[in-house]
Amino acid sequence: MGIIEANEVLRHAYGPPSKGTFDNKEVNDFIGEPCERVSLKEAAKAQFTTTVAAEAFAVKRWNSYID
């Protein structure tokens, strides 16, 4: 299911969002501001670290169901 289909399903199930739901001043303060650039090597390392941590958590949780 794509994003559009998921949106349609949620809108059908919950109705349209109330007015002002997406009005967030904190987000508006960041629009247009430059973001910090990260090297490809740093990004790959961060992604790898996150993946390893997520897999370790999943294995730990799976093992808790088995025991």
CORRANOR-V480043 format. One record per pair of residues at least 4 apart in sequence whose C-alpha atoms are under 7 Angstrom apart, sorted by the first residue. I is the first residue (numbers start at 1). J is the second residue. Records with the same first field share a line. If there is no record, write none. Layout:
I->J, J
This chain:
1->5, 6
2->6
3->7
4->8
5->9
6->10
7->11
8->12
9->13
10->14
11->15, 16
17->21
24->28
25->29
27->31
38->42, 43
39->43
40->44
41->45
42->46
43->47
44->48
45->49
46->50
47->51
48->52
49->53
50->54
51->55
52->56
53->57
54->58
55->59
56->60
57->61
58->62
59->63
60->64
61->65
62->66
63->67
